[in-house]
Amino acid sequence: MTSQTNAVRLALIDLRRLAVKYPWKGQQDIHQRHRLITNSLLEPDRPICVIYTYDVGYHSSGWWRNSEYERCFHLSLSHQKLDPAGWQVGIEAPTESEIHEWAKLAWPTDWKKAWLEPPASVLSIDVLEQRRYPGVGHVRLFLDLSLTPILPTGEVYNLKPFADGASPEKVFR
């Protein structure tokens, strides 16, 4: 492991700690503390933005019907597109290989359980779905209540309520 990769690994450990301390519940902007600007793992001279959150509430909010998708560690990845003067003028999509490398670095023993969501294309963005941006790749590692990584069973829209009966009424539609 190179010294830069080791430094990034340590930064990811710190981001994970902050993510657990400040979970993201989908009702506020993501704070700067969850963001890391560094160099790409596969293209070391290329800047990349990594956002690491602990997302909670996909099922309890009624968004997804399957309670196994309630919480996850979530990496959002995008390359910074710079103009000749070095100013950021946009973002570009990371490759699937780049996304996999970040998942491996963030979750070395569990990365194969992660759910990879490739970047949206400009043509596939739903105007109502404001959180889907072109050029941003996502990878999610779903967790149980003890933050142990799991492989959820079924699809997000398959009904699987919380065992304790605490699922919101709207998931039973």
Long-range contacts (C-beta under 8 A, 24 or more apart in sequence): 4-39, 4-44, 5-41, 5-105, 8-36, 8-38, 8-41, 8-105, 9-105, 11-36, 11-38, 12-36, 12-50, 12-52, 12-105, 12-106, 15-50, 15-52, 16-52, 16-54, 16-73, 16-106, 18-52, 19-52, 19-53, 19-54, 19-73, 20-54, 20-147, 22-54, 23-53, 23-54, 23-55, 23-56, 24-53, 24-54, 24-55, 24-56, 24-74, 25-55, 25-56, 25-57, 25-61, 26-55, 26-57, 26-61, 26-63, 37-80, 40-79, 40-94, 40-98, 41-98, 41-101, 41-102, 41-105, 42-95, 42-97, 42-98, 42-101, 43-98, 46-79, 47-79, 47-80, 47-82, 48-77, 48-78, 48-79, 48-80, 48-94, 48-98, 49-76, 49-77, 49-78, 49-79, 49-80, 49-91, 50-75, 50-76, 50-77, 50-102, 51-75, 51-76, 51-77, 52-106, 55-140, 58-156, 59-162, 59-167, 59-168, 59-171, 60-162, 60-166, 60-167, 60-168, 61-168, 62-168, 62-169, 62-170, 62-171, 64-156, 64-157, 64-171, 65-156, 65-157, 65-158, 65-159, 65-160, 65-171, 66-152, 66-154, 66-155, 66-156, 66-157, 66-158, 66-159, 66-160, 67-160, 67-161, 67-162, 67-163, 67-167, 68-142, 68-150, 68-152, 68-153, 68-154, 68-160, 69-142, 69-152, 69-156, 70-162, 71-142, 71-143, 71-145, 72-115, 72-140, 72-141, 72-142, 72-143, 73-106, 73-107, 73-140, 73-141, 73-143, 74-138, 74-139, 74-140, 74-141, 75-99, 75-102, 75-103, 75-106, 75-138, 75-139, 75-140, 76-136, 76-137, 76-138, 77-102, 77-136, 77-137, 77-138, 77-139, 78-119, 78-133, 78-135, 78-136, 78-137, 79-135, 90-135, 91-133, 91-135, 91-136, 92-135, 93-118, 93-119, 93-134, 93-135, 93-136, 93-137, 94-119, 94-137, 96-137, 98-137, 99-137, 99-139, 102-139, 103-139, 103-141, 106-141, 107-141, 107-149, 110-141, 110-149, 111-141, 113-141, 113-142, 113-149, 113-150, 113-151, 114-139, 114-140, 114-141, 115-139, 115-140, 115-141, 115-142
